[in-house]
Every structure is written in C-alpha cells, then in structure tokens.
Amino acid sequence: ANFDDPENVDENLKQTTNVLRDTMRENFDDEGQRDRILKSFDEVNAFFLPHIGLKAIRKKFDGDLSVLDPGFTKMTSHFLRNVFDETVVVKRDLVRGIELDPRALGFYIQSFIKVFKDGSLPQATTLVGALTMATTLQASEEALTTYRHVMDDVAGTGKPYVKELILKSHAEKALEKAREEFDRIASYGDQEVRKQALEEVLKKIKAEWARYEDANRNRVDKILAGYAVLLVVAGVAFTMDFVSDYTCDWWLDTCRQGSRLAKIVYTLVAGFIIMQVVMIYNEDGKIITFKALGGLWAEATRLFFEYYETVKNSEISKEMGFDGVMEMVESKAGKTKVEDEGKKKK
C-alpha cells in the first residue's frame, strides 16, 4: 500500500479503514458479493502493508531484517501483535453456525485441503462433500470422547472394581450419550456417509468397552486389598495371644488382659472380613471371591514383610536387642529349610 507516512501506524490504520469503507459502499453491481462477505463474518477488517524495501527484493538478499523498510517492519509488528495477542477470531461451522474448537477446526482444514488441492474452484457438490466429511469426522471424535468421559467416571484409571451389572448399565448410558453427540454434530450432508461414519464409531466404542471391561476385571484382586492392614493387625494379635497362652497367662495378670484384648481384636477383624467375603460371594460368585481373597492375602503378606523390615531396622529394636532375636529366627528358619531340602534329596 502507498501510505502517506509508512512509519505512522495509527495514520496508516485510518487510511486502511477509509479504503475498506469506500470499497463496501461503492455503487456498482457485484451480484450481492459484498453483502455475502459481510454476512459471513461477525466483523470485517482490512490491513495493508507498505513495500518491504528495495534491498529485500534483490536476488542477493540474505535475510538480514535490518535492511527492511522501517514502515514495513512497524506495520508487520502491529499486524502480528493484533492477530495473535489482541484479536480473538471465533471460527464457526458454515452451515450450523456452531463455534469450532481447535480440534474440530482441524477436521475442516483437512477436508477442504483435499477439495482445493488442485488449485481450482470446486463445484458445489464437492463443497457439500467436504462439509459432510468435516462434520462426520468431528462427530466421530466427539462421540468417542463423550463415551470415554462418561466411562472414566466409574471405570477410569485409578477407579476401584465395579460390579459387572453396574458397569454394563453405565456403559449403556455412555453409548446413548455418545450417539446423541454424534447425531447433534453430524446433522448435515449425505445420509449414507453419516451412517457409515456412525458404524465406524460404534466399532471403536465396542473396542473401548472391551478395554474398560478388561481393566475392571483386573481390579478384582483389589476389592479386599484395602483391608490388608486389618488382616496384618489381626495376625499379630493372634500370634501375641497364642504366645502368651504358653508363656505368661498362667502367672501374670497383665498378660491375661493383653491376651483378652488381642482376642477381641482378631475376632472382630475376622468377623468383618468374613462378612465382606460372604457379600462378595453372594453378589459376584466364586471366581470373583477367590480372586479377591488372593489379592487380600498378597497385599497382607507384602505389608507384613514391609512392617517387619521397618521394625527390624528401627532404633528401638536395636536398643532392645530385638534385631538380634529376629536375625537368629531368620537364621534358624534358613537352616531348617536347608536340612529339609537335604533330607528330600536323600
């Protein structure tokens, strides 16, 4: 553009606005083209750049920005700042007027690149096909995302085991919402294309359901794992009660009281865990029950040895000499195991 003063940004913008206003109000017949342009956008602006500078168009130009015309540099800086920092342009679906997020806009870009790839103006039917492709791609992605979001609420990463009937019921609701989302977006274009797209989405949702179902089954061993600490406490209480029966209950009242307390502890814990097991058995059957018990035992065993090592290496244990007793017990247990293996070989 030939500005009066290329380095005066404010004055250049005023000239640009005047040119745009004059262009839109000039009295000549353009078959409604200007009106269609204005109605297609919330706001229409124009922006011109002055000449880049003679040195920048020479063949030997090496990319040195310092040789660019100062007016061009200032106007370019203003343009970039205005586009990327100050102006928010809302992209909308051409047919439905729905605002497009970056992901949805990507589908439209992909579809229209295919239409305009040969550089010629496409026919109306081709544009309709591109719109249909874009909306079905967006609808497919949004439907699948909706299904995952709904399923993640009950069966996503980090969630506990869910009963199969509850999971299936939730999956049906997720499928219904996914289909509603697909129909809401894919409301334009060839019916057959939309039907095929929906069939592809349903296949993907079926695969997602299998993944959620498999992940939920793998959580079965965690059903009772939360009670592992109680089981360890009950095991320690039972051991203390058993030992006191043969060492000090018969002559020391403190031992008898401690033994009674330990008995109350492991009896209550045992009753609570048995009640949980019976409930799982009645609702989920044998297989789930045995897997849950296996998970409980594995977690309790892990916690027991973890606590054992902590106590063994503690300062209190060392001061009281318990660490030596524990090492002696471990040594004795290892020796007994070796002797037993030797007898088997003989």
C-alpha positions as CSV (number, residue, x, y, z in Angstrom):
1,A,0.0,0.0,0.0
2,N,1.1,3.5,-0.7
3,F,0.8,5.2,2.7
4,D,1.5,8.9,3.2
5,D,3.8,8.0,6.1
6,P,4.6,4.3,6.2
7,E,6.1,4.6,9.7
8,N,3.0,6.2,11.2
9,V,1.0,3.1,12.2
10,D,-2.1,5.0,13.6
11,E,-2.5,7.1,10.4
12,N,-2.0,4.0,8.2
13,L,-4.8,2.2,10.0
14,K,-7.1,5.2,9.5
15,Q,-6.3,5.2,5.8
16,T,-7.0,1.4,5.6
17,T,-10.4,1.8,7.3
18,N,-11.4,4.5,4.9
19,V,-10.4,2.4,1.9
20,L,-12.5,-0.5,3.2
21,R,-15.5,1.7,3.9
22,D,-15.4,3.2,0.4
23,T,-15.0,-0.2,-1.2
24,M,-18.0,-1.6,0.6
25,R,-20.3,1.3,-0.2
26,E,-19.3,2.0,-3.9
27,N,-22.3,1.9,-6.2
28,F,-21.7,-0.9,-8.6
29,D,-23.4,-4.2,-9.2
30,D,-21.4,-7.2,-7.8
31,E,-24.4,-9.6,-7.7
32,G,-24.5,-9.3,-3.9
33,Q,-20.9,-10.5,-3.3
34,R,-20.1,-7.7,-0.8
35,D,-23.3,-8.4,1.2
36,R,-22.5,-12.1,1.3
37,I,-19.0,-11.4,2.6
38,L,-20.3,-9.1,5.3
39,K,-22.9,-11.5,6.5
40,S,-20.4,-14.4,6.6
41,F,-18.4,-12.8,9.4
42,D,-19.0,-11.0,12.7
43,E,-16.6,-8.3,11.7
44,V,-14.7,-7.4,8.5
45,N,-11.4,-5.5,8.7
46,A,-8.7,-4.7,6.2
47,F,-5.0,-4.5,6.7
48,F,-2.3,-3.3,4.2
49,L,1.4,-3.4,4.4
50,P,3.8,-0.9,2.8
51,H,6.5,-2.0,0.5
52,I,9.1,-4.3,2.1
53,G,12.0,-2.2,0.7
54,L,14.1,-2.4,-2.4
55,K,17.1,-4.2,-0.8
56,A,14.8,-7.1,0.3
57,I,13.7,-7.9,-3.2
58,R,17.2,-8.1,-4.7
59,K,18.5,-11.6,-5.6
60,K,21.4,-11.2,-3.2
61,F,19.1,-10.6,-0.2
62,D,20.4,-12.8,2.6
63,G,17.6,-12.5,5.1
64,D,19.1,-9.6,7.0
65,L,16.0,-7.9,8.6
66,S,17.8,-4.7,9.3
67,V,17.6,-3.8,5.6
68,L,13.8,-3.9,5.5
69,D,11.8,-0.7,5.2
70,P,11.1,0.7,8.7
71,G,7.5,1.2,7.8
72,F,7.1,-2.4,6.7
73,T,8.7,-3.6,10.0
74,K,6.4,-1.5,12.2
75,M,3.2,-2.4,10.3
76,T,4.2,-6.1,10.3
77,S,4.8,-6.0,14.1
78,H,1.4,-4.4,14.7
79,F,-0.3,-7.0,12.5
80,L,1.3,-10.0,14.3
81,R,0.5,-8.5,17.7
82,N,-3.1,-7.8,16.7
83,V,-3.7,-11.2,15.2
84,F,-2.0,-13.4,17.9
85,D,-2.4,-11.3,21.1
86,E,-5.3,-8.9,20.8
87,T,-7.9,-10.2,18.4
88,V,-9.9,-13.4,19.1
89,V,-11.4,-14.8,16.0
90,V,-14.2,-17.3,16.5
91,K,-14.4,-20.0,13.9
92,R,-17.9,-21.3,13.1
93,D,-19.4,-24.1,11.2
94,L,-20.5,-22.7,7.8
95,V,-23.9,-24.5,7.9
96,R,-24.9,-24.7,11.5
97,G,-23.1,-21.6,12.9
98,I,-21.6,-23.7,15.8
99,E,-18.4,-22.5,17.2
100,L,-15.4,-24.7,16.4
101,D,-12.7,-25.6,18.9
102,P,-9.1,-26.1,17.5
103,R,-9.6,-29.9,17.1
104,A,-12.8,-29.5,15.2
105,L,-11.3,-26.8,13.0
106,G,-8.6,-29.2,12.1
107,F,-11.1,-31.6,10.6
108,Y,-12.5,-28.8,8.4
109,I,-9.0,-27.9,7.3
110,Q,-8.2,-31.5,6.4
111,S,-11.4,-31.8,4.4
112,F,-11.1,-28.6,2.5
113,I,-7.4,-29.1,1.7
114,K,-8.5,-32.2,-0.3
115,V,-11.1,-30.2,-2.1
116,F,-8.8,-27.3,-3.1
117,K,-5.6,-29.3,-3.6
118,D,-5.7,-29.0,-7.4
119,G,-5.9,-25.1,-7.2
120,S,-9.2,-24.8,-9.0
121,L,-12.6,-23.6,-7.6
122,P,-14.5,-26.8,-6.6
123,Q,-18.1,-27.5,-7.6
124,A,-21.0,-27.0,-5.1
125,T,-21.4,-30.8,-4.7
126,T,-17.7,-31.1,-3.8
127,L,-18.0,-28.5,-1.2
128,V,-21.0,-30.3,0.3
129,G,-19.0,-33.4,0.4
130,A,-16.2,-31.6,2.2
131,L,-18.6,-30.2,4.8
132,T,-20.1,-33.7,5.3
133,M,-16.6,-35.2,5.8
134,A,-15.6,-32.5,8.2
135,T,-18.8,-32.8,10.3
136,T,-18.7,-36.6,10.4
137,L,-15.0,-36.6,11.4
138,Q,-15.8,-34.1,14.2
139,A,-18.9,-36.0,15.2
140,S,-17.0,-39.3,15.4
141,E,-14.2,-37.8,17.5
142,E,-16.6,-36.1,19.9
143,A,-18.8,-39.2,20.2
144,L,-15.8,-41.3,21.2
145,T,-14.6,-38.6,23.6
146,T,-18.0,-38.4,25.2
147,Y,-18.1,-42.2,25.7
148,R,-14.7,-42.2,27.3
149,H,-15.5,-39.3,29.6
150,V,-18.7,-41.0,30.9
151,M,-17.0,-44.4,31.4
152,D,-14.0,-42.8,33.1
153,D,-16.3,-41.6,35.8
154,V,-16.8,-45.1,37.1
155,A,-14.1,-47.3,35.4
156,G,-11.3,-44.9,34.5
157,T,-7.7,-45.1,35.7
158,G,-7.4,-45.4,39.4
159,K,-11.0,-46.4,40.0
160,P,-11.9,-49.4,42.1
161,Y,-13.6,-52.6,40.9
162,V,-17.2,-52.1,39.8
163,K,-19.8,-54.8,39.7
164,E,-20.4,-56.1,36.2
165,L,-24.1,-55.3,36.1
166,I,-23.4,-51.7,37.3
167,L,-20.6,-51.3,34.7
168,K,-22.8,-52.6,31.9
169,S,-25.6,-50.2,32.9
170,H,-23.2,-47.3,32.9
171,A,-21.8,-48.4,29.5
172,E,-25.3,-48.3,28.0
173,K,-25.8,-44.7,29.3
174,A,-22.4,-43.8,27.9
175,L,-23.3,-45.3,24.5
176,E,-26.6,-43.4,24.4
177,K,-24.8,-40.1,25.2
178,A,-22.2,-40.8,22.5
179,R,-24.9,-41.4,19.9
180,E,-26.7,-38.2,20.9
181,E,-23.4,-36.3,20.5
182,F,-22.8,-37.8,17.1
183,D,-26.3,-37.0,15.8
184,R,-26.1,-33.5,17.2
185,I,-22.9,-32.7,15.2
186,A,-23.4,-34.9,12.1
187,S,-26.7,-33.3,11.1
188,Y,-25.6,-32.2,7.6
189,G,-24.7,-34.0,4.4
190,D,-25.3,-37.3,2.7
191,Q,-27.2,-39.8,4.9
192,E,-25.2,-42.8,3.7
193,V,-21.9,-41.1,4.6
194,R,-23.2,-40.3,8.1
195,K,-24.4,-43.9,8.5
196,Q,-21.1,-45.3,7.6
197,A,-19.3,-42.9,10.0
198,L,-21.6,-43.9,12.8
199,E,-20.9,-47.6,12.2
200,E,-17.2,-46.9,12.5
201,V,-17.7,-45.1,15.7
202,L,-19.8,-47.9,17.1
203,K,-16.9,-50.3,16.3
204,K,-14.5,-48.1,18.1
205,I,-16.8,-47.8,21.1
206,K,-17.2,-51.6,21.2
207,A,-13.4,-51.9,21.4
208,E,-13.3,-49.2,24.2
209,W,-16.0,-51.2,26.1
210,A,-13.8,-54.3,25.9
211,R,-10.8,-52.3,27.3
212,Y,-12.9,-50.9,30.2
213,E,-14.3,-54.4,30.9
214,D,-10.9,-56.0,30.9
215,A,-9.4,-53.3,33.1
216,N,-12.3,-53.7,35.6
217,R,-11.7,-57.4,35.8
218,N,-8.0,-56.8,36.6
219,R,-9.1,-54.8,39.6
220,V,-10.9,-57.8,41.2
221,D,-7.9,-58.6,43.4
222,K,-8.1,-55.1,44.8
223,I,-11.6,-55.5,46.2
224,L,-10.4,-56.7,49.7
225,A,-6.9,-55.3,49.4
226,G,-7.9,-52.3,51.4
227,Y,-8.5,-54.5,54.5
228,A,-4.9,-55.9,54.3
229,V,-3.8,-53.7,57.2
230,L,-6.6,-55.1,59.4
231,L,-5.6,-58.6,58.5
232,V,-2.0,-57.9,59.5
233,V,-3.1,-56.4,62.8
234,A,-5.3,-59.4,63.4
235,G,-2.5,-61.8,62.6
236,V,-0.1,-60.0,65.0
237,A,-2.9,-60.0,67.7
238,F,-3.5,-63.7,67.2
239,T,0.2,-64.5,67.4
240,M,0.6,-62.5,70.6
241,D,-2.4,-64.3,72.1
242,F,-1.1,-67.7,71.2
243,V,2.4,-66.9,72.6
244,S,1.0,-65.5,75.8
245,D,-1.1,-68.6,76.4
246,Y,2.1,-70.7,76.8
247,T,4.4,-68.1,78.4
248,C,2.8,-65.8,80.9
249,D,-1.0,-66.0,81.0
250,W,-0.9,-68.6,83.8
251,W,1.1,-66.4,86.2
252,L,0.8,-62.7,85.0
253,D,-2.4,-60.8,85.1
254,T,-1.1,-58.2,82.5
255,C,-0.6,-61.0,80.0
256,R,-4.1,-62.3,80.6
257,Q,-5.6,-58.8,80.0
258,G,-3.5,-58.3,76.8
259,S,-4.5,-61.7,75.6
260,R,-8.2,-60.9,76.0
261,L,-7.7,-57.6,74.2
262,A,-5.9,-59.3,71.3
263,K,-8.6,-61.9,71.1
264,I,-11.3,-59.2,70.8
265,V,-9.2,-57.5,68.0
266,Y,-8.7,-60.5,65.8
267,T,-12.2,-61.8,66.4
268,L,-13.7,-58.5,65.3
269,V,-11.4,-58.3,62.2
270,A,-12.1,-61.9,61.2
271,G,-15.9,-61.3,61.6
272,F,-15.7,-58.2,59.5
273,I,-13.7,-59.7,56.7
274,I,-15.9,-62.9,56.6
275,M,-18.9,-60.6,56.3
276,Q,-17.3,-58.9,53.3
277,V,-16.4,-62.2,51.7
278,V,-19.9,-63.5,52.1
279,M,-21.3,-60.3,50.5
280,I,-18.9,-60.6,47.5
281,Y,-19.7,-64.3,47.1
282,N,-23.5,-63.7,47.1
283,E,-23.3,-60.9,44.6
284,D,-20.4,-61.9,42.3
285,G,-19.9,-65.7,42.7
286,K,-17.0,-68.0,43.4
287,I,-14.4,-66.8,40.9
288,I,-14.5,-63.2,42.0
289,T,-14.5,-64.2,45.6
290,F,-11.4,-66.3,45.3
291,K,-9.6,-63.7,43.3
292,A,-10.4,-61.1,45.9
293,L,-9.2,-63.3,48.7
294,G,-6.0,-63.9,46.7
295,G,-5.5,-60.2,46.4
296,L,-6.1,-59.7,50.1
297,W,-3.6,-62.3,51.1
298,A,-0.9,-61.0,48.7
299,E,-1.3,-57.4,49.9
300,A,-1.3,-58.5,53.6
301,T,1.9,-60.5,53.0
302,R,3.5,-57.6,51.4
303,L,2.6,-55.3,54.2
304,F,3.7,-57.8,56.8
305,F,7.2,-58.0,55.5
306,E,7.4,-54.3,54.9
307,Y,6.4,-53.6,58.6
308,Y,8.8,-56.4,59.7
309,E,11.8,-54.8,57.9
310,T,10.8,-51.4,59.3
311,V,10.7,-52.7,62.9
312,K,13.8,-54.8,62.5
313,N,15.9,-51.8,61.3
314,S,14.4,-49.3,63.8
315,E,16.5,-47.7,66.6
316,I,14.1,-49.0,69.3
317,S,14.5,-52.6,68.0
318,K,18.3,-52.3,68.1
319,E,18.3,-50.8,71.6
320,M,16.1,-53.6,73.0
321,G,18.0,-56.3,71.2
322,F,15.0,-57.4,69.0
323,D,17.1,-57.1,65.8
324,G,19.4,-59.9,67.1
325,V,16.5,-62.1,68.0
326,M,14.9,-61.6,64.6
327,E,18.2,-62.4,62.8
328,M,18.5,-65.6,64.9
329,V,15.0,-66.6,64.0
330,E,15.7,-65.9,60.3
331,S,19.0,-67.9,60.5
332,K,17.2,-70.8,62.3
333,A,14.5,-70.8,59.7
334,G,17.0,-70.8,56.9
335,K,19.0,-73.7,58.5
336,T,15.8,-75.7,58.9
337,K,14.9,-75.2,55.3
338,V,18.3,-76.4,54.1
339,E,18.1,-79.5,56.3
340,D,14.7,-80.3,55.0
341,E,15.9,-80.0,51.4
342,G,18.8,-82.3,52.2
343,K,16.5,-84.9,53.6
344,K,14.4,-84.7,50.4
345,K,17.4,-85.3,48.2
346,K,18.4,-88.4,50.3
